[in-house]
């Protein structure tokens, strides 16, 4: 992705919801799938590609800051993308398509392809039997349109729920069963639930911080876009070049010209 393309995606994404921003980014970098097709990939598969895009754009090292939930101490941490990448779990659909291992399936265009649906999950708990699938971006887009998002997401993902010989709606499932479903979904799509272990140096409290690659990457792209726009303004003012001419330069060349005019 060159500077002009990334700037165009940023400009369009400013007015979009976070999920739609992710879909637009993915469709731009991997155009073999449309945003609507990307929406039917699991959250973990989507985030796996966002991690790959982040590495391509900004490298493999990340930094994050937060506050200790116990004492309020400011905490800064750094880590590598390899620390938060999760090996893909076996997919139910892999066997259906004749793929023997997850590694083989990783090389196939499963990401938004309707012939490669998100992983299915089967749960037996407290006398209930439930068949469901892991969530997708399409699910998230739908549940944000109204209230009771957790319940609506469950209703979209649960395909069959039984208690004894009878069937029931997802909203009728007890909390213990819903918790079991959530745990199995995380196992089936582990990249969708990334948590970083932190320890406070002041009070020694330890906790897990949820890491959201979608918001993290978009904040980086937004910072980058604002910086590039300032660079374009400075160089256009100094040399009379057009935006396409400036964006067509490498970042190193733009920086060299900025150093010459003292705008770096």
N, C-alpha and C positions, 0 to 999 in steps of 0.2 A: 504494500500500500504506500503510494507516494504522498507527499505533503498535501498536494491539491486534493486528492481523493479523501484523505483523512479530514481535512478541513471542511470538505463538503458534507461528510457524514456528521461531523460535529455540529455544523450549522443546522442541519436537519434535525439532529437529535436533541437540540436544546429545547424544542417544543414538544418532545415526545415523553411518554412515561419511561421509567427506568427499564422495564421489560422490553418495550418496543425499541429502545435505544440499542439494547443488546442484539435483538433480531436484525436491526438494520446494519449494525456493525458486521455481524456474521455473514449476512447476505452480500455485503460489499466485498469482504475478503474471500469468501467461498461462494461465488455467485451461481454455482451449480444447483443451489437450493434457494428458493425465494424466502422472504421473511415469514410468510405463512407456513411454508414447509419447515423452516427452522423452529417454528413455534411448537411443532409436534415432536421435537426431540426432548428427551428427559432433561431435567434441570442440571443433572450432573454432566451429561454429555455437552450441553450448552456451555457450562462453566469450564469444562475441560478445554474447549476451543478458545474461550476467552482467555484462559491462562496462556495458551499458545500464542495468541495475538499479543498479549501483554509482553511476553518474552521477546517477540519480534520487534515490537515498538520501543520498549524501554529497558530490556534486559531481564535478567533472572533474579536480581536482588530487590527485595521490597523492605519498606520501613513502615511502621505503624505506631500510633500514639493513642493512649487511652488513660483513664484514671482508675486507680484501685477502688473497687466497689466498697471496700471496708474502711479505708482511711483517707481516700481521695488523693493519694500521692500520684503525681504525673509519671506515667510509665512510657518509655520508648523502647521499641524492640525492632530488630531486623532479622530477616529470614530469607530463605531462598524458595523459589517456586518448587523446587524438588521436595522441600519440606512439607508442602501442602498438596502435592499431586498424589492422588489415590489410585492404585491399580484398579482397572475396570473389573467389576464383578461379572460373573457369568450371566448372560442374558437368556431368558427363556426362549426368545425368538431366535437366538443363535442356533440352537439344536433344530428348530423347525426349518432353518435354511441350510442345514448341513455343515455348519462351521463347528469344528471340533473343539477349539480353544478360544478363550477371550482374545488372545494375541492375534489370531487369524482374523477375528471379527473386527479388531481395531483398524485393520487396513481397508475395510469396506465402507462404502458411503452410507452408513446406517443413520447418520445424524438427523436428517429430517425426512428421510425416505419413508413414506407410509408403509412400505413392505417390511420395514424394520421398526416395529412399534416399540414403545418403552417397555421395560422389563415388567413382567407380571409377578405378583406376590401372593402367596397362599398362607393364611394364618389360621391356626387352631388355638383358641384360648377360651377358658371359662365356659366350655361347652358350645362355643360358636365356631363356625367355619366361614371364613371370608376369602373371597378371591378379588383382587384389585390390581391396579397398575400404579407405577410411580408417577408423580405429577410432571406436567410439562409447562412450558411458558404459556401455551394456549389456556391451560387451566388457570394459571395465575391472572391472566388478562380477564377471564370471565368472573372470577371470584372477587376482583377488586371493583366490580361494577355495583355492588350492593353491600349490605350488612351481613353479619354471620359468615365471614370468609372461611373460617376453619371448617364449619359445618358444610358449606357449599363445596369446598375443595374435597372433602371426604365423600360427598355424594357423587361428585364427578369421577373419582378414582375407584370407588368400590363398585364392582361389577355384580357380585353375588354375595349375599350374606344369609346364613342359615343358622337356626337354633333348633336342633333336633331335626324334624322333618319339614319344618316351616321356614319360609323366607321372610326377611324383614328389611326395612329401609335402613340406610347407613346411619341416619339420625337416631335410630333406636338402639344402636350398639352402646353397651356400657363403656365407661371411661377406661377400664382395664383392657378391654379389647382394642379400643382406639389407640392406646399406648403401645400395645403389641404390634398393631399395624404400622405405626410410625417407626418403630424400631426395625421392622423387617424392610420397610421402604428405604431406610438409611443403608442397610446392608446391601440392598439391590442396586442402589444408586449412590455410592458413598461420596462421590465428588460434590454432591449437592449439599453436604453438611460438613463444611470445613471449620474446625475449631482449633485455636492456638492456645497452648498452655502457657500461662503467665504466672509470675511470682513477684510480689511486691517487695522491693529491697528495704522498705521502711518498716512494714508490719509483718512481713513474711506470709501474707495471705496468698493462697494459690487459687486460681480460677481458670475457666476456659472462656476465651473470647471468640465469638463467631466472626469468621472472615468472609466477607462478601466481595468476590472478585468483580462483580458487576459494578457496584458503586465505587470500588477502589480504582478500577481501570477508567471509568468515566471521569472521575475527578482528575486523574492524570492527563487524560485527553483534553479536558477543559483547560487545565493549566498550560498545557502545551499550545493549544490553539490561541489563547490570549497572548502568550509570548511570541508566537509566530506572527500574529497580526501586528504587534508592535514592531517586529523586525521588518515586516513589509512596509509599514508606514515610514520607518526611518530610512530604508533604502530607496523607496519611491520618492521621498522628499529630497534625498541627497543626489540621486542619480537620474530620476525621471523614469525609472523602469516600471513596467506594469506588474500587476500581481502575478499573472501566469509566468512572466519571466523570472521573477524572484523566487516563486515556489518551485520552479524548474531547477533551481540550483540545489546542490547538496547542502545539508545543514552546516558542514564545515566551511564551505565557500561563503555562505551567508554570514557566518560568524566572522570570517576574515574581513569581509567588507565592513561589517559593523565595528570591528576593532579599528579599522582605518579612519572611520568618521567619528570614532569615540562614542558610539551609541551602545556599546556592549555592557 
